[in-house]
Amino acid sequence: MIAITEQKPIVVGVTARAFSIAAIAVLGAILFGSVGFSNIPAIHDATHDVRHTLSFPCH
């Protein structure tokens, strides 16, 4: 067994953090939009109430 005696913090630069936030926002918008306008009934029905709760049009 290996014992960890010291942990060092990971330093992330502002540019990397901004890129990560932007990438997550774009991915979320793509997923939200593709599910919101999906013609597959199972996907539409599974997320129907959530979309209306968030005031996202789906009809």
DOKOLGU-971629 format. One line per field, with one value per atom (N, C-alpha, C): residue number from 1; chain; atom name; x, y, z. Coordinates in nm, 3 decimals. Example, Ala and Ser with C-alpha at 12.3 -4.5 7.8 and 13.67 -1.06 7.14 Angstrom:
# residues 2
nuti [1, 1, 1, 2, 2, 2]
domi [A, A, A, A, A, A]
lumnu [N, CA, C, N, CA, C]
u [1.319, 1.230, 1.320, 1.285, 1.367, 1.290]
v [-0.569, -0.450, -0.330, -0.225, -0.106, 0.003]
w [0.780, 0.780, 0.780, 0.708, 0.714, 0.787]
END
This chain:
# residues 59
nuti [1, 1, 1, 2, 2, 2, 3, 3, 3, 4, 4, 4, 5, 5, 5, 6, 6, 6, 7, 7, 7, 8, 8, 8, 9, 9, 9, 10, 10, 10, 11, 11, 11, 12, 12, 12, 13, 13, 13, 14, 14, 14, 15, 15, 15, 16, 16, 16, 17, 17, 17, 18, 18, 18, 19, 19, 19, 20, 20, 20, 21, 21, 21, 22, 22, 22, 23, 23, 23, 24, 24, 24, 25, 25, 25, 26, 26, 26, 27, 27, 27, 28, 28, 28, 29, 29, 29, 30, 30, 30, 31, 31, 31, 32, 32, 32, 33, 33, 33, 34, 34, 34, 35, 35, 35, 36, 36, 36, 37, 37, 37, 38, 38, 38, 39, 39, 39, 40, 40, 40, 41, 41, 41, 42, 42, 42, 43, 43, 43, 44, 44, 44, 45, 45, 45, 46, 46, 46, 47, 47, 47, 48, 48, 48, 49, 49, 49, 50, 50, 50, 51, 51, 51, 52, 52, 52, 53, 53, 53, 54, 54, 54, 55, 55, 55, 56, 56, 56, 57, 57, 57, 58, 58, 58, 59, 59, 59]
domi [A, A, A, A, A, A, A, A, A, A, A, A, A, A, A, A, A, A, A, A, A, A, A, A, A, A, A, A, A, A, A, A, A, A, A, A, A, A, A, A, A, A, A, A, A, A, A, A, A, A, A, A, A, A, A, A, A, A, A, A, A, A, A, A, A, A, A, A, A, A, A, A, A, A, A, A, A, A, A, A, A, A, A, A, A, A, A, A, A, A, A, A, A, A, A, A, A, A, A, A, A, A, A, A, A, A, A, A, A, A, A, A, A, A, A, A, A, A, A, A, A, A, A, A, A, A, A, A, A, A, A, A, A, A, A, A, A, A, A, A, A, A, A, A, A, A, A, A, A, A, A, A, A, A, A, A, A, A, A, A, A, A, A, A, A, A, A, A, A, A, A, A, A, A, A, A, A]
lumnu [N, CA, C, N, CA, C, N, CA, C, N, CA, C, N, CA, C, N, CA, C, N, CA, C, N, CA, C, N, CA, C, N, CA, C, N, CA, C, N, CA, C, N, CA, C, N, CA, C, N, CA, C, N, CA, C, N, CA, C, N, CA, C, N, CA, C, N, CA, C, N, CA, C, N, CA, C, N, CA, C, N, CA, C, N, CA, C, N, CA, C, N, CA, C, N, CA, C, N, CA, C, N, CA, C, N, CA, C, N, CA, C, N, CA, C, N, CA, C, N, CA, C, N, CA, C, N, CA, C, N, CA, C, N, CA, C, N, CA, C, N, CA, C, N, CA, C, N, CA, C, N, CA, C, N, CA, C, N, CA, C, N, CA, C, N, CA, C, N, CA, C, N, CA, C, N, CA, C, N, CA, C, N, CA, C, N, CA, C, N, CA, C, N, CA, C, N, CA, C, N, CA, C, N, CA, C]
u [0.084, 0.000, 0.089, 0.045, 0.121, 0.050, 0.126, 0.069, 0.100, -0.002, 0.016, 0.043, 0.157, 0.194, 0.170, 0.169, 0.152, 0.072, -0.023, -0.100, -0.075, -0.047, -0.022, -0.143, -0.182, -0.297, -0.263, -0.363, -0.346, -0.381, -0.289, -0.309, -0.355, -0.471, -0.527, -0.530, -0.476, -0.471, -0.609, -0.618, -0.744, -0.787, -0.695, -0.729, -0.787, -0.728, -0.778, -0.915, -0.934, -1.063, -1.171, -1.139, -1.235, -1.270, -1.172, -1.198, -1.287, -1.263, -1.345, -1.490, -1.510, -1.645, -1.715, -1.646, -1.705, -1.738, -1.650, -1.674, -1.794, -1.807, -1.922, -2.051, -2.047, -2.166, -2.210, -2.115, -2.148, -2.204, -2.141, -2.189, -2.330, -2.353, -2.486, -2.591, -2.557, -2.652, -2.684, -2.584, -2.607, -2.696, -2.666, -2.748, -2.890, -2.903, -3.035, -3.117, -3.055, -3.125, -3.162, -3.071, -3.100, -3.210, -3.213, -3.319, -3.450, -3.440, -3.560, -3.634, -3.564, -3.628, -3.623, -3.606, -3.599, -3.736, -3.737, -3.861, -3.882, -3.791, -3.803, -3.894, -4.009, -4.106, -4.050, -3.967, -3.914, -3.829, -3.746, -3.662, -3.748, -3.844, -3.931, -4.011, -4.070, -4.152, -4.070, -3.949, -3.864, -3.824, -3.813, -3.767, -3.874, -3.995, -4.103, -4.129, -4.147, -4.178, -4.063, -3.942, -3.825, -3.817, -3.842, -3.837, -3.943, -4.062, -4.167, -4.138, -4.077, -4.040, -3.938, -3.849, -3.747, -3.794, -3.923, -3.983, -3.919, -3.881, -3.822, -3.929, -3.956, -4.062, -4.024, -4.118, -4.090, -4.203, -4.303, -4.415, -4.420]
v [-0.117, 0.000, 0.124, 0.226, 0.351, 0.457, 0.525, 0.631, 0.767, 0.849, 0.986, 1.074, 1.138, 1.220, 1.368, 1.411, 1.554, 1.570, 1.663, 1.694, 1.839, 1.861, 1.997, 2.044, 2.169, 2.220, 2.233, 2.214, 2.231, 2.375, 2.443, 2.583, 2.588, 2.649, 2.661, 2.809, 2.841, 2.979, 3.032, 3.164, 3.229, 3.191, 3.180, 3.144, 3.004, 2.910, 2.773, 2.765, 2.839, 2.840, 2.902, 3.012, 3.077, 2.985, 2.917, 2.823, 2.709, 2.658, 2.548, 2.591, 2.710, 2.761, 2.781, 2.837, 2.858, 2.725, 2.628, 2.497, 2.428, 2.437, 2.377, 2.447, 2.580, 2.655, 2.618, 2.604, 2.565, 2.423, 2.332, 2.195, 2.188, 2.262, 2.265, 2.321, 2.427, 2.484, 2.386, 2.315, 2.215, 2.103, 2.050, 1.943, 1.989, 2.106, 2.160, 2.184, 2.240, 2.265, 2.138, 2.042, 1.918, 1.837, 1.837, 1.767, 1.845, 1.976, 2.059, 2.048, 2.026, 2.019, 1.879, 1.778, 1.640, 1.592, 1.515, 1.457, 1.315, 1.264, 1.130, 1.140, 1.074, 1.088, 1.053, 0.952, 0.911, 1.022, 1.086, 1.195, 1.315, 1.346, 1.461, 1.442, 1.326, 1.302, 1.298, 1.248, 1.238, 1.374, 1.472, 1.604, 1.711, 1.673, 1.768, 1.861, 1.808, 1.891, 1.984, 1.936, 2.019, 2.138, 2.115, 2.225, 2.330, 2.289, 2.386, 2.459, 2.392, 2.457, 2.567, 2.546, 2.646, 2.745, 2.741, 2.829, 2.811, 2.690, 2.659, 2.602, 2.666, 2.617, 2.484, 2.393, 2.267, 2.227, 2.309, 2.278, 2.383]
w [0.000, 0.000, 0.000, -0.074, -0.084, 0.000, 0.085, 0.168, 0.105, 0.093, 0.043, 0.163, 0.163, 0.278, 0.255, 0.130, 0.102, -0.027, -0.024, -0.142, -0.179, -0.306, -0.353, -0.434, -0.416, -0.493, -0.641, -0.725, -0.869, -0.903, -0.966, -1.002, -1.147, -1.170, -1.303, -1.340, -1.456, -1.499, -1.537, -1.546, -1.580, -1.721, -1.813, -1.951, -1.959, -1.890, -1.890, -1.825, -1.719, -1.650, -1.738, -1.806, -1.896, -2.013, -2.067, -2.176, -2.130, -2.011, -1.957, -1.939, -1.884, -1.865, -1.998, -2.096, -2.228, -2.296, -2.284, -2.345, -2.282, -2.151, -2.082, -2.122, -2.136, -2.176, -2.317, -2.408, -2.546, -2.549, -2.479, -2.474, -2.414, -2.309, -2.247, -2.341, -2.415, -2.510, -2.623, -2.668, -2.775, -2.724, -2.605, -2.550, -2.521, -2.462, -2.429, -2.555, -2.657, -2.783, -2.857, -2.859, -2.932, -2.864, -2.733, -2.662, -2.673, -2.669, -2.676, -2.806, -2.914, -3.045, -3.105, -3.019, -3.066, -3.112, -3.219, -3.269, -3.218, -3.138, -3.082, -2.959, -2.961, -2.851, -2.713, -2.704, -2.573, -2.512, -2.594, -2.544, -2.509, -2.596, -2.573, -2.444, -2.424, -2.306, -2.178, -2.186, -2.067, -2.014, -2.100, -2.057, -2.068, -2.096, -2.122, -2.004, -1.886, -1.771, -1.734, -1.747, -1.715, -1.810, -1.937, -2.034, -2.003, -1.970, -1.939, -1.808, -1.713, -1.588, -1.614, -1.709, -1.742, -1.848, -1.884, -1.986, -2.122, -2.153, -2.283, -2.374, -2.488, -2.575, -2.641, -2.646, -2.711, -2.806, -2.820, -2.910, -3.021]
END
